[in-house]
Amino acid sequence: MNRRGFLRLSAGAALLAPRVAVRAATVEGGPKRLVVIFLRGAVDGLNVVIPHGERAYYDSRPTIAIGPPGSDQAALPLDNYFGLHPALAGLHPLWNEKKLAFVHAAGSPDATHSHFDAQLFIENGTPGQSTTRDGWMNRLLAALPEPRGPTDAVTIGPTLPQILKGDQPVSNLSLGPEGARPMPIDQPEVGRAFDRLYSGKDPVSEAYRQGRAARAELVGGLAGEMRRADNGAPPPAGFPAEAARLAHLIGQDRHIRLVFLSLGGWDTHVNQGKAKGQLANRLQPLGNGLLALARGLGSSWDDTVIVVLSEFGRRVRENGNGGTDHGHGNVIWVLGGGVRGGRVYGDWPGLVTGQLYQGRDLAVTTDYRAVFTAILERHLRLDERQLARVFPGVLQARSNLDQMLAA
């Protein structure tokens, strides 16, 4: 069965609800927000959104294929052709509410199997070009309307990822138990000394003041939440707890527009498992965390789009170790109050050998930048000139994709 052309993502048409202009933070509501979650290690998209309507899927994966809906340890039904990994049962309510969509056979047009290169190309927004010095989310921040502050873009983690590197200031924050722990600079005497040292108008002093303001704004909210925890204990470890804290942070800080975080552990070469096992053990907290984030956002949910993606997919055929090797096409997840979900978008190329990329991988029929372009156009209200700055050459890439699908 071939579903070429099914619900095709044609430059993002119908993926998102009608355009709504970006608003600056006001008492009536916060800005439109984009949250990007990067699954580092290349998650197996074929076992996340399972093409149970295709015989070739089961022929290629005799020990790790997820059964069709209605069978033992089966996929959760999405439609007559696709199902969801059962470990993502916590996320399934968002599908039923039509606030979760998937774009299958999506990814980077560059077919490298190197984690390092593929992640770089996703983050810099210029597939195949390693010399791009900044990340596309930093360029996006520059395209958003002013005024801008030090917490407009936040990355969750101790280091600044490539996707947010660039001329625009961004904030780093840990959401773990150590996130709000006092630092030496939080001591009044130390803070005042550094404030005097960096009181000038030079770039270093300005960067210091932005960092101080960002820490004061973000950690203040986190500390308040930690004080409300039972007996002062921090929330449980893992993504669900971090997602709940992130939702709280977004809800109490209306300046935040862009958020990026990444999760590792998706490189399943050995003992990947089926409905249970290594992959399932990672998917379950991811799904539960996404639901916690969605529910915790409250009224901010309607103004937020969440995108989950990975650097590339896994090989269609399982390997001799009960796992999957590096592949090409994958699935992108899109969640949000303004998402027209309950659909699997994209142009499904099929899994028969002659339909595979290089005879072994799921083909990429939707450039990942086309997915983000749709969101930037319809959710963040960027025009073509701004889009061209965020994703150089993306309009041509989108045009080429349309031509390929039309053929």
Buried (B, 14 or more C-beta within 10 A) or exposed (E): EEBEEBBBBBBBEBBBBEEBEBBBBEEEEBBBBBBBBBBBBBBBBBBBBBBBBBEBBBEBBEEBBBBBBEEEEBBBBBBEBBBBBBBBBBBBEBBEEEBBBBBBBBBBBBBBBEBEBBBBBBBBBBBEEEEBEBBBBBBBBBBBEEEBBBBBBBBBBEEBBBBBBBEBBBBBBBBBBEBBEEEEBBEEEEBEEBBEEBEEEEEEBEEBBBBBBBBEBBBEBBEEBBEEEEEEEBBEEBBBBBBBBBBBBBBBBBBBBBBBBBBEEBBBBEEBBBBEBBBBEBBBBBBBBBBBBBBBBEEBBBBBBBBBBBBBBBBBBBBEEBBBBBBBBBBBBBBBBBBBBBBBBBBBBBBBEEBBBEEBBBBBBBBBBBBBBBBBBBBBBBEEEBBBBBBBBBBEBBEEBBEEBEE
